[in-house]
Amino acid sequence: MTTSRWAVLLAVALGALAGFVATNLFKRPAAALASPKYRVPATATEWMSVARHLGEPGSDRAAKGALAQALASDAALFRTVVEDYGRTEDRPLRATLKELIVASARPDVLAAGMELTHGERGLERGAGFELLARLRPTPEGYTIAMRAVLEETDPTALAGALMALQSPDLPSNAEAHELLPRFVALAHHAEALVRAHAIQQLADWDKAGERATPIVLDAMLDGDRVVRQAAVGAVMIGGLRAPGLKDALLHVAANPDEDPTTRGSALYALTRFALSDAEQAQYRERKEALEKLERFATAH
């Protein structure tokens, strides 16, 4: 496993919390994705039928471009898809719809996301915040996300608000003073996804690392995999270097019961630490064990 492979694993650990890791496909303009060999769906029903199968093996890349192009050119279809996105409980489909909405590059994508955040259901509000999290940060989006982080009670909407909390500028000390205690509290939330996002926000906002470090250490032992992944990612996000973190990361990397992605991310995080000769030996031993595991998995 190369260093670049570890970087991919770390990116997965940081990005998996959103439920979907976008490929380069969704970063290109809709017009560039369209293929003359693939017909743009004529109705909303046909559009959604194609979208539901995009995650399947062998799905047509041109179909994704055609769907994004259709959203870009048809305002009525766009509104229908946004409504479906806001109410679906199917996480993979929801992630696909979100990325296609973003890929449409319509000027009203931001407004659509903002409108969803005012929905009656937590699922709808969460979808709105998740959409905002995929867009360039704006003062309006930041303000509404901050209010939701402080006041929201629905777990789905709260997790989305934590994702969308992206300041377009340097946050003020007053904002940090208000939000840090909230992040600490949410790091112990009953919902794993809320804990995961709160831990990473805490690591990002707590510049001294004094509040984040003990919570990150505890989170590496959390019973939920997504929280453990978030804790390893938080070490990188916050540039945490406190005593104990090296041992915790070495333990994660050596744990045969841990998810390989989390173990690989822990190894990558360790490259940012000053390691003694003994720690370097442990690092290489864990790296070799993980590479062996990967070779075995590939062979079978």
Secondary structure, DSSP 4 states (H G I P E B T S, - for coil): --HHHHHHHHHHHHHGGGT----GGGGS-HHHH--TTSPPPSSHHHHHHHHHTTTSTT--HHHHHHHHHHHHH-HHHHHHHHHHHHH---HHHHHHHHHHHHHT--TTHHHHHHHHTT-SSHHHHHHHHHHHHTS---HHHHHHHHHHHHH---HHHHHHHHHH---SSPPPHHHHHHHHHHHHHHTT-SSHHHHHHHHHHHHHH-TT-TTHHHHHHHHTT-SSHHHHHHHHHHHHHTT---TTHHHHHHHHHH-TTS-HHHHHHHHHHHTTS---HHHHHHHHHHHHHHHHHHHHHHH-
